[in-house]
């Protein structure tokens, strides 16, 4: 994509932050949030919004927040730590169109920087 916007966001350790997604949801289409890390020992992260995610709360500090004006889901990170640093971007997953899952990515990438 040539229209990608990089947004630097600086927060203090322990702050909460909301990252905005410009992808729209529809019936059968899921929002996925990705993180590419800035630390070698930090794993990449992919969070998919669905009922199973909401029930398990495997990542308790990460929450999908419905954005009704954009028909999307923003990502709220609570109590940020340095392990949250990295590049975040959202996308969609459409498993219904064919036997292959189709992924599309938004135009916003957020660089999260956590200071002490």
C-alpha positions, 0 to 999 in steps of 0.5 A: 500500500502506498498510502500508509500513514505512520503515527508515532504514539508516546506513552508513559509506563503504566498509561492506557492507550487506544490505537485506531483502526481504519478497517471496517467489519462486516458479516463474516469479516474479522478485525485482526491487530498485529504487532511487529516488535522493536525488541529481539526477544519479543514475539510478534503478536496477532489478536483476532476479534471474535467471541472466543477471544473475548471469553478467554481474555488470554491477553487481559491488558488488550481489549477490542473497543467498538468504534461505531463511527468507523464500524471498526474495532480499536485496540486499547492497551491497559497499563503499558510496559516496555514490552508493548513497544512496536509497530501496530497495524490492523487488518481484516480476515475474510474466511468466507470468500473461498477456501483460502483466507483473505487478509487485507491491511489498513492504511494506519501503522502506529509506532508505540513508544513507552517511556519510564 
